[in-house]
Amino acid sequence: MLDDPASAADVADNFNRNFDFSKIGGKEDDQYISLTPLTDIYYKNETQDGGTFRSGNKEVALLLFGIALLIIIVAAINFTNFSTALAPMRIKSINTQKVLGSSDALLRRALLAEAAIISMIAWGMSLFIVWGLGSTDVLPFVEANLNLQANWPVIILSGVIALLTGLIVGIYPSYYITSFPPALVLKGSFGLSPSGKYLRTALIGIQFVVSIVLIIGSSFVRLQNSYMRDFSLGFDKDQVAIVELNGTLYNEHHETYVNRLKEYPGIEDVAFAREKVAAKDGYNTNSANYKGKDFSYFMIICSYNFLDVMGIPILEGRDFSKADELSSEMAVVFNKSAYVNMNMQAGDLLYEQQGRMIGFSDEVKFTSLRNGENNIAFTVGNFGYPMPVSYIRFKAGSDIRAAVDHVRSTLKDFDPSYPFNIEFYDQIFDQLYHKEENLRSLVTILVFW
């Protein structure tokens, strides 16, 4: 909490000059702190998965704002087009007012006021529609609070935009309709003149261009979502179910839990890990120095059979063994990204860590495609940490429904009051990519509108 936000840089500089970073394992020449305003956390996505603070994507917000702007442009062109198309019908009334003494300036102000009033009426109707949709479940993909009372700044801003839009789009029609001399009313319809046709053709052409741009953009969003959902993550997820256990069950009964589950012939094996993988964009992050080069990686603490249960193949070296799980020296298998980027060798030790690299897996992706490549270290050892997330592999061709019933029955025998949840990766990916799915739905509706 600062007395003056403007002093943030001075506070950070003072800390960096006086704090001894060696106390936390760092060096003064390559470590420092910086201060970030809490209001900026939303777009910086500090916790990666929004677990501590709500997080968002600035590019997505700009995309939606751009689409809304294009829709307003189309609506403005529609208004201008209809207004100029009505010129032949309104010239008689306008010219009659001129004959009766109304000035061009007065008539233009009246037409501008008319355009602004129409725009404000549309704004009021839009608020009513938003209020109605906010009180129903018609738009489940809209995560924002649509309560009007909680969004006065947005309401005022949108009202100002509506007013300015009405005034801007009313300028040309007001000058256009009042630009003809009274005698023109005797010469027939101006709407059939070449000038009127060219104007309306140009406006309609712009509308088509904007509409096509929106349709193309919507198609790319849909293709992107399909690509993300079908992307190969490097592990066999189709026959795997996940159950998160409580700490007591894992610590005291996880071996019995595995044996009970494997009594059912349709269950092949059960593995454990500290985290639910492929369910978020950030995991326990460690850093190390290998061959004089610092690098960071996600550390997945797991049981010795985790790679086998998840269907993750070994490219070089060996897989984990039961002996690794009982050893005080941790065994590490890095994924292909770390293996290639760091030029690793099986059997090497990690710098200043009691861990040995025993092998390297094929490429595996445990975050969404919003992130690039990640270094991942699968770690096995006698750590004493609980690994409450169980991964259950079903045999191919087995009765999944009956196997799931067996899992539920086993869990109830251990703790009937604990709310166990059996998940498959289709459900997990629905949560992982729900923002992209919401964006697709929003863009589709906006384009259709």
JOPE-V702631 format. One record per residue. RES is the residue in one letter. SS is DSSP state (H for helix, E for strand, - for the rest). BURIAL is b if it has 24 or more other ideal C-beta (glycine too) atoms within 12 Angstrom, else e. Layout:
RES/SS/BURIAL  RES/SS/BURIAL
This chain:
M/-/e  L/-/e  D/-/e  D/-/e  P/H/e  A/H/e  S/H/e  A/H/e  A/H/e  D/H/e  V/H/e  A/H/e  D/H/e  N/H/e  F/H/e  N/H/e  R/H/e  N/H/e  F/-/e  D/-/e  F/H/e  S/H/e  K/H/e  I/H/e  G/-/e  G/-/e  K/-/e  E/-/e  D/-/e  D/-/e  Q/-/e  Y/-/e  I/-/e  S/-/e  L/-/e  T/-/e  P/-/e  L/H/e  T/H/e  D/H/e  I/H/e  Y/H/e  Y/H/e  K/H/e  N/-/b  E/-/e  T/-/e  Q/-/b  D/-/b  G/-/b  G/-/e  T/-/e  F/-/e  R/-/e  S/-/b  G/-/b  N/-/e  K/H/e  E/H/e  V/H/b  A/H/e  L/H/e  L/H/b  L/H/b  F/H/e  G/H/e  I/H/b  A/H/b  L/H/e  L/H/b  I/H/b  I/H/b  I/H/b  V/H/b  A/H/b  A/H/b  I/H/b  N/H/b  F/H/b  T/H/b  N/H/b  F/H/b  S/H/b  T/H/b  A/H/b  L/-/b  A/H/b  P/H/b  M/H/e  R/H/b  I/H/b  K/H/e  S/H/e  I/H/b  N/H/b  T/H/e  Q/H/e  K/H/b  V/H/e  L/-/e  G/-/e  S/-/e  S/-/e  D/H/e  A/H/e  L/H/e  L/H/b  R/H/b  R/H/e  A/H/b  L/H/b  L/H/b  A/H/e  E/H/b  A/H/b  A/H/b  I/H/e  I/H/b  S/H/b  M/H/b  I/H/e  A/H/b  W/H/b  G/H/e  M/H/e  S/H/b  L/H/b  F/H/e  I/H/e  V/H/b  W/H/e  G/H/e  L/H/e  G/H/e  S/-/e  T/-/e  D/-/e  V/-/e  L/-/e  P/-/e  F/-/e  V/-/e  E/-/e  A/-/e  N/-/e  L/-/b  N/-/e  L/H/b  Q/H/e  A/H/e  N/-/e  W/H/e  P/H/e  V/H/e  I/H/e  I/H/e  L/H/e  S/H/b  G/H/b  V/H/e  I/H/b  A/H/b  L/H/b  L/H/e  T/H/b  G/H/b  L/H/b  I/H/b  V/H/b  G/H/b  I/H/b  Y/H/b  P/H/b  S/H/b  Y/H/e  Y/H/b  I/H/b  T/-/b  S/-/e  F/-/b  P/-/e  P/H/e  A/H/e  L/H/e  V/H/e  L/H/e  K/H/e  G/-/e  S/-/e  F/H/b  G/H/b  L/H/e  S/-/e  P/H/e  S/H/e  G/H/b  K/H/e  Y/H/e  L/H/b  R/H/b  T/H/e  A/H/e  L/H/b  I/H/e  G/H/e  I/H/e  Q/H/b  F/H/e  V/H/e  V/H/b  S/H/b  I/H/e  V/H/e  L/H/b  I/H/e  I/H/e  G/H/b  S/H/b  S/H/e  F/H/e  V/H/b  R/H/e  L/H/e  Q/H/b  N/H/b  S/H/e  Y/H/e  M/H/b  R/H/b  D/H/e  F/-/e  S/-/e  L/-/b  G/-/b  F/-/b  D/-/b  K/-/b  D/-/e  Q/-/b  V/E/b  A/E/b  I/E/b  V/E/b  E/E/b  L/-/b  N/-/b  G/H/e  T/H/e  L/H/b  Y/H/b  N/H/e  E/H/e  H/H/b  H/H/b  E/H/e  T/H/e  Y/H/b  V/H/b  N/H/e  R/H/b  L/H/b  K/H/b  E/-/e  Y/-/b  P/-/e  G/-/b  I/E/b  E/E/b  D/E/b  V/E/b  A/E/b  F/E/b  A/E/b  R/-/b  E/-/b  K/-/b  V/-/b  A/-/b  A/-/b  K/-/b  D/-/b  G/-/b  Y/-/b  N/-/e  T/E/e  N/E/b  S/E/e  A/E/b  N/E/e  Y/E/b  K/-/e  G/-/e  K/E/e  D/E/e  F/E/b  S/E/e  Y/E/b  F/E/b  M/E/b  I/E/b  I/E/b  C/E/b  S/-/b  Y/-/b  N/-/b  F/H/b  L/H/b  D/H/b  V/H/b  M/H/b  G/-/b  I/-/b  P/-/e  I/E/b  L/E/b  E/E/e  G/E/b  R/-/e  D/-/b  F/-/b  S/-/e  K/H/e  A/H/e  D/H/b  E/H/b  L/H/e  S/-/e  S/-/e  E/-/e  M/E/b  A/E/b  V/E/b  V/E/b  F/E/b  N/-/b  K/H/b  S/H/b  A/H/b  Y/H/b  V/H/e  N/H/e  M/-/b  N/-/e  M/-/b  Q/-/e  A/-/e  G/-/e  D/-/b  L/E/e  L/-/b  Y/-/e  E/-/e  Q/-/e  Q/-/e  G/E/b  R/E/b  M/E/b  I/E/b  G/E/b  F/E/b  S/E/b  D/-/b  E/-/b  V/-/b  K/-/b  F/-/b  T/-/b  S/-/b  L/-/b  R/-/b  N/-/e  G/-/e  E/-/e  N/-/b  N/-/b  I/E/b  A/E/b  F/E/b  T/E/b  V/E/b  G/-/b  N/-/e  F/-/e  G/-/e  Y/-/b  P/-/b  M/-/b  P/-/b  V/E/b  S/E/b  Y/E/b  I/E/b  R/E/b  F/E/b  K/-/e  A/-/e  G/-/e  S/-/e  D/-/e  I/H/b  R/H/e  A/H/e  A/H/b  V/H/b  D/H/e  H/H/b  V/H/b  R/H/b  S/H/e  T/H/b  L/H/b  K/H/e  D/H/e  F/H/b  D/-/e  P/-/e  S/-/e  Y/-/e  P/-/e  F/-/b  N/-/e  I/E/b  E/E/b  F/E/b  Y/H/b  D/H/e  Q/H/e  I/H/b  F/H/b  D/H/e  Q/H/e  L/H/b  Y/-/b  H/H/b  K/H/b  E/H/b  E/H/b  N/H/b  L/H/b  R/H/b  S/H/b  L/H/b  V/H/b  T/H/e  I/H/e  L/H/b  V/H/b  F/H/e  W/-/e
